[in-house]
Amino acid sequence: MSNGKQRISEMLGKMDPDARVVIQGMLVSNDVDFESTIGELIPKIGNLKGSKEERIALLKLLYVDGNKFAPKLDFEKRCQILALNHTGITREALAKMYNVDRRTVTHICNPLSHNYKNVREHEIGLGTERFRKEYLNDTLINQALAFRQENEKEANKNNKFAKMKEGIHVVKTANCEYEHRVIIGWREDEGEPGWYYKDMDGNLPDRWLCSDDESMKTSQSCYIAMLKEIADKLNPT
């Protein structure tokens, strides 16, 4: 929900086209400046007695930030994203760094996008070198480097939520003459928290096993390592 301080012109860019046209018409008919804030809008419109379409459009304007894909960036941060993208930082990394949807970053950086044209026009107006000098300052560079370090640490951790292969699998590899029921699971009581497997038709049916540190990172890596190790019982009955 809007906190009342955003400018109407900024919020309009986040709305669907049909609702945006309705709001624009309401602003003109009520003599409201597009650069007014949301908080200034309501007193000027008063108790709206317009059409249902207008009231729905107004609700969308007031709650546009509730959309999970709505940008959460002010103009300065959008400029920072464009400046950082020029250094080679990927759009995926920028989306994660600024906690926005990747499509927002794409629109900011794409010279053909109709969204956020004011950011790219601002760069053209200042000139590339001056734009980068203004927005790619030491503080931002340090933040980007710190983010990279933290992101690498996170990537090296065992990921509890990488559960694509979690559950029971029935496998038969080149080392097996019969099928094995294998469980892939996240375990925190086997030593280091991570992904382990249990071969219910092997020699140690009650043991959770892991291959190495790499196999513990995700359920997928555990599954791949398991396929290389799985084998029949020494004396199957």
HELIX and SHEET records of a PDB file:
HELIX    1   1 ILE A    8  LEU A   12  1                                   5    
HELIX    2   2 PRO A   17  SER A   29  1                                  13    
HELIX    3   3 ILE A   38  ILE A   45  1                                   8    
HELIX    4   4 LYS A   52  LEU A   62  1                                  11    
HELIX    5   5 VAL A   64  GLY A   66  5                                   3    
HELIX    6   6 PHE A   75  HIS A   86  1                                  12    
HELIX    7   7 ARG A   91  TYR A   98  1                                   8    
HELIX    8   8 ARG A  102  CYS A  109  1                                   8    
HELIX    9   9 LYS A  117  LEU A  126  1                                  10    
HELIX   10  10 THR A  128  TYR A  135  1                                   8    
HELIX   11  11 ASP A  138  ASN A  156  1                                  19    
HELIX   12  12 GLU A  214  MET A  216  5                                   3    
HELIX   13  13 SER A  219  GLU A  229  1                                  11    
SHEET    1   A 3 GLY A 167  VAL A 171  0                                        
SHEET    2   A 3 HIS A 180  ARG A 187 -1                                        
SHEET    3   A 3 GLY A 194  ASP A 199 -1                                        
END                                                                             
